[in-house]
Structures are given as C-alpha cells and as structure tokens.
Amino acid sequence: MREALYVNGACVHADNLEAWSADKTGIAAELGLFLAEWYAPAPTILLQTSGSTGTPKQMQASKEAMRASARMTCEYFGLTPDKTALLCLPLRYIAGKMMVVRALVSGCKLILAEPSSTPLAGLSETIDFAPLVPMQVASTLKAAEGAEQLSRVRHILLGGGFVDTSLTRALQCLPSQVYASYGMTETLSHIALRHVNGIQRSEWYTPLTGVMVELTNASTLAITAPHVGALRLATNDLAEIAPDGRFRILGRRDSVINSGGVKIQAEEVEQALSAVTGLTLLVLPAPHSELGECVALLWEGDTEAEAALQTAIATLPPYHRPRIVRHVPQIPRTDTGKLNRKAAQSAQQW
C-alpha cells in the first residue's frame, strides 16, 4: 500500500500530489516539493547538515532510515491515525521533513501552520503533538492568550536550540507535557529526550530504544544508533554520562574560552546569568593582551535590566566574569531562531 498523507483534511498521495500542489503557497508548497521527492523512486533524500558534527555539508539519507526514526518517535508519543500533529517548521530542515515522515508512517492527521514566532495564533483545535523551537514557545508565551494556545497541545517537543532557565520556569505552568530533544541532521532528528516540565523534569537526556552513547577521548558525545545508520558518530558536544546511560550536555567543545589558562565553558556562564536575570545573552571569546582570551558578553532587552545583570556578573568566579559587556538591539539568530554564535562573533570589533 502506498503511503498517504492526511493534511488539513485532505488525503494526499503519489497519484493526486500534482493536482493537490497546483495552487499551494507557503509551507503547503514546500510540503508538495518534499512529497514529490519522497514519492520518487530514489531510495534517498538529500539533506543539509547544520554543522553539529563539523563543517556543514550535504548528505544522502536513506528513506528507510527516516521511516525507522519516525516509527520510534510515533511509538514514544503514541501517534496513531486518530491523533493530530502540527507542522510549523520549514521543510528545508530535518525537523520539518521528519514531521511529515512521522505523519506518513503513523497515519496521524497533519495540521499545517506557516512557520512564524507564534504559529499557534490562528489555530483553535486541540493538537496531540507539536515540534517547536524554543523561540516559538517563548514568543507564544509573551503573546495574549499564548499560554492558552500552548495548553491545547498535549505533547510539545522542543528542538533546535538551548532551553534557557527563564523559559523552563515559564513552562512549569502548562498542562502540556514538554520535552527537549537531542539530535542532529546526521541522526535524522532526535535520539534522546528529557522532560522539561512536571515531576519528571530533568537536565538529563534518556536515549531512545536501541541508541547507545559514549564519550570520546576529548570528552565529547559519540552516538551509536544503527536504525538511522549512525555508528559511533562523534559530536562537538561536551557531555557527562550517568551509570544508567542517561547523559547531559555541558556545552560545545568549540565554545570553550581559554582565559589565562583557565578553560571556561561559554554555555555555563550564559546559563548562570540567564537564570538570575532572565535575559537573552551570548558569551563569546575576545582577544586580551595578557590573558590571550577573555570572556565577552552580548545581551539584548530592556536597558533598565543592566543593573541586575552587573549584580549577577559580580557573583561569578573572577575569570568567568565578562570583561566586555555590550548591549545590542538583537543577537544574530539562525533561521530556526537559535542564537548564532559564529555570526555574532564575526560581527564584533573587539
């Protein structure tokens, strides 16, 4: 039986795809292009990696491996033909593509919403499963009736960016079950999950069934997930692994700042300051004549928060305290709303 997709009340399959796609725009048009590639005879799909395991590159992904990844997610979240799932992520990235594949293999009903900072704004129905990026959730919570809109989603899957302390706190009031995912293009979406709210809230990720993790000699995470073709895939994420196999991410290996011989993890400083101030901020290395490198800080938001920020900075260990603090209108972001460390560094004249 050929795979069919149930989207916005229509049944789309290989035989009627051209007619269905004819008048589509926006994300529906993107969906039509992806389905044309999916229904084509070729056994693989061309993907663009994000650079999580090195330099961004193109790769061919097996459609069968994508189905295997989708089946694991569908089983975990109970996606079946009587359930609904939201697609509000661009289809040029793996997260959007995999949401379509999940709907194809499970038969769940797919609801389309244009990718935006508040994709739930025009929806009134209850949704069983919605993958969102942290920026979308944070923006929705700030909007009128945003908490009510998110509460209509039974399971929220956060991916594509760091879930900061202030957002974690805000999510505790939601009845929805919120999860953070760990994965990348090379693993065809997530290979581990953690609870963000509720009594099971944790900073530790639990690998999905069949996934194994270990540390490399550089203390970075390596992933073995045979169902998606990942065999000891080395990442740039510094990690800690618990005896029970769970793991937590400490930061990126390439975001370590060596200041006078003291190695400082940028994400550690960001989390400490964000937890106290609730500000959106980014820690970067800056050249220093004596230390080689020092900690620099970019932050955005109301300038009245500067006093609280300086108070928080004073509580940090001496070498962790930013020696350069700059208020900026907006920190550069990727297309998915993630803070873009490389672009931010390139834009600075230290």
N, C-alpha and C positions, 0 to 999 in steps of 0.2 A: 504494500500500500504506500502510495506516495505521500510525503509529508505535506500537511496543510497547516496554514496559519490562520487563527481566528483573531482578527484585528478590528477593533472599533465596530463590531457587529457583522463584519463581512468574513467570508471564508475565502482565503487566497491560496492558490496552489499553482503549480507549474503551468497548467493549461489555461488559466484565466489571468495570469500575472500581467501580461501585456495590456489587457483591457483595464484591469484594476489600476495600473500605474499611469494610464494615459493622462489623467487630469490632476495628478498629485503634485503638491509642492511641499517645501519644508521637509520635516522629518519623514513624512509619508513618502516623498520622492526618494529620500535616502534609503528608506526601507525597500522600495521597489528595486533599486540598484543592487542592494545586498542580496535580496531574494533571487534576482537573476543570476548572480554569481553562485549562490548556494545551490540552485537547481541545475546549474550547468554540469556537464559530465565530469569535469576535472575533480579529482579527489581532494584537492587542497584549496585553501583560501589564502590570499596574500595579506599579511598583517604588517603594520609598522610598529616596532617596539618603542618603548618610552625611554630606554636607556637605563633601566633599573639594574641591569647586569653588565653594563658597559656602554659603549657608543651606540646611539640609536641606529637601528638598521631594519631592513625589511626581512621578513621570514615567511616561509610557507607553512601553514598549519593544516594538519590533516582534519578533514571534516569529521571523520570518525572519532578523533581525539576530542574535538569540540563537542560532539554528542556525549562522549563519556564524561567530560567535565560538567556539561549541562545536567546529565542524569543525576550526578552526585548532589548538585545544588537542589534540584527538584525533589529528590528524596529527603534531603535535610529539612527543607522548608514545606514539605507536603504539597507541592504544586501538582495539581490534577486538573482534569477538564472542567471541573466546576469552580475553579479558582480564577482570580484575576491578577494580572501583573502589569506594572506600569513601565513604559519605555519613554524616558525623557532625557536620555543621554545621546550625544552624537554617535552616529553609526560608523564614523571613521576610526573609532577606538574600540578596543577589545570588549570593554564593559557593555557598550551598546550592542555589539554583534552577539555577544553571548546571551543577552536577554532575549533576543529573537530566537536563538537556538533553543533556549530553555522552553520557550512557548511552543516551538515546533515539536520537541520531543515529549513534552508533557500534555500538550493539547489545551493548556490553560489559555484563557482569553486575554489577549494583549490590548492594553489601552495606550494610545499614543498621546503624548503631550509635547509641545515644542520645547526643546532644551532652553532653559532660562534659569534665572536665580530663584524664581518662585513658580515651579512647574505645576504645583497643585492648585494654583489660584482659580482656575476655571473648571475644576472638577468637583462633582458632588457625590460620586459613588464611593462605596467602600472598596478599598483595594487590599488584596491579600499580601502582595509582595511588591516592593519598590526599591530598586537600587538607586541611590542618590549619592552625590558628592557632598562633603561637609559644608561647602559654601552654599549649596541649595538649601540644606536644612537650616543653617544659621540664618540665611536671608528670610526663609519662610517664617521662622520663629519671631523675627522682628516685624513682620507684616501683620496687619489687622486680621484676626481670625486664623493666623498661621498655625498656632498650636492645635486648634480645632481641625484644620486641614490635615496636619500630620497624624492626629489621633485617629483619623479614618483609615490609616494604613496599618495593617496588623503586624507586618514584618518589614522593617526598614534595614536595608543593607548599605552601610557606608563604605565607600572605597575611593581611591584616587587622591587621598590627602590625609594629613595628620588631623586627628580629632582632639582639639585642644581642651584644656580643663574647663574653660567657661562654657563651651558647648556641651561637654559631658554633664556638667551640673544642670544646664537647662533641660537636657533630655530626661532627667530623672522624673519629671512631672508627667511625662507622656505614658498613656496606657499601652502604646505600641511596644513591641519587642524590637530593640535596636541592636544591631550587630555591626562591628567593624570587621572588615575583611583584610586579609593579607594575600597578595598575589601580584602578578605582572603579566604582560603580554606573553612572555615565554612559557608561563604555566597556564595559559588560556583562562585567565581570570583567577579567582581566589583558590588557595589551597588550605587556608586556615581561617578560623573565625573566633571572635571573642564577643562576649556580651558587654554592651556599653551602659545599659541601664538595668534597674531591677536588682533583685537579691543575688543574681549570678554575675553581676558586674565585675569585670576583671581586666587587668592590663595584660594578661597572658592569653596568647592565641592557642587554640586547640586545633591541631592538624585534622583535616578530613580523613575519612577511612582510606587506608592504602597509602597515605602520604607519610614520608619519613623526613626528619630534619637532623642536621648535624652541623658542627662548627668546623670551618676551615682553620688552617694554621694562623690565619690573620684574624680569627675570632668573628668572621662573618658567616652568615647563614648559608648553608647549602641544602638544596631541596631535591628529594627523590620522589617523583610522582609518576610511576610507569604508565598510568592510564592516559596521561597527556604527553608522554614522551620525554619527561624531564628526568634525567639520570645524573644525580649529584650536580645540579645546576647551582653554580656559585653566584651569590648576590654581593652587592656592596653594603648590605645592611649588617651592622654590628649587632650581635644578639646574645641572649643568655637562654640556655635550655634547662628546664627543670627535669628532675629524675623521671617524672611521669610523661615526658615527651612534649609538654607544652613549652612555648617559647615567648619571649618578649623582645621587642626591638629597642635597642639603646640609641640608635642613630645611624647616620650614614658614615661609612668609612671616609668618604671624600669631604665630609663636613667637619672633620677634626681640625681644630686650630692649635698649632704648636706655638705657645707663647712663652718664650724664655725657657724652653724645655718642658714646660707643663702642658700636657695634652688635654684640651678642653673640647668636649662634645657640644657642638652648637645647639643641637636639639635639647640638651639638658638645661642650658641657660634659658632657652626660649620657653620651655615648659615651666621653669621656676618663676619667671617673670609674668608669664601669661596667667598662671594660677592665682597670683596675687592681684594683678591689675585688670585681667580680662581683656587686655589689648591684643590687637593683631600686630605681631612683630616678627622680625627676622634677624638672626645673628649671623654675621659674616666675618671673615678674617680681613684685617687691614695691615699694611706694612708698618713696622715700627723700627726705629733706628737702633734701639738697644735690645729689644725682645725678639726681633725677627718678624713676628706677627703679634697682633693684639686683637682683642675682641671688639668688634664694632656692632652697633645696633641700629636698625631701621625700625621705625614704628609709625603707625597710622592711627587716626582717630582724633577725638577732641583734644585740643592743646591744653585744656584745663586738667587733663589726666597726667601732665608731665610731673607734677609734684609727687603723685603717688608712684609713678614709675621710678623716679630718682630714689625714693624711700626704699622701694623694692630692690633696686640695684645695690644699695648700701648693705643689704643683708647677705649678698653673695660673697663667696671666698674672694680674696683680693685679685687673683689672676683671672677670675671669671667675670669680674666687673667690666662692662664695656668702657673703653677709654674714648670712644667716639659714639655719640648718640645723636641720631638725626631723625627729625620728624619729617615725613614725606606725605604728599597727598594720597598716594596709593603705592603699595608694594607690587611689583610686577607679578602677574599670575599666568599660569598656563591656560589653555583653552578649557580645561576642566575645573578651573577655579583654584588649583593648587598653587601655593606660593612658589615663585620661580627663582630659586636661589642663584642659578647661573646668570639669568638676565639681570637680577638685582645687583650682583657683583660687577657685571660688565658696565652697568650704568653709573657706577660710583667713581668719583675722582677723589681718591683718598689723599 
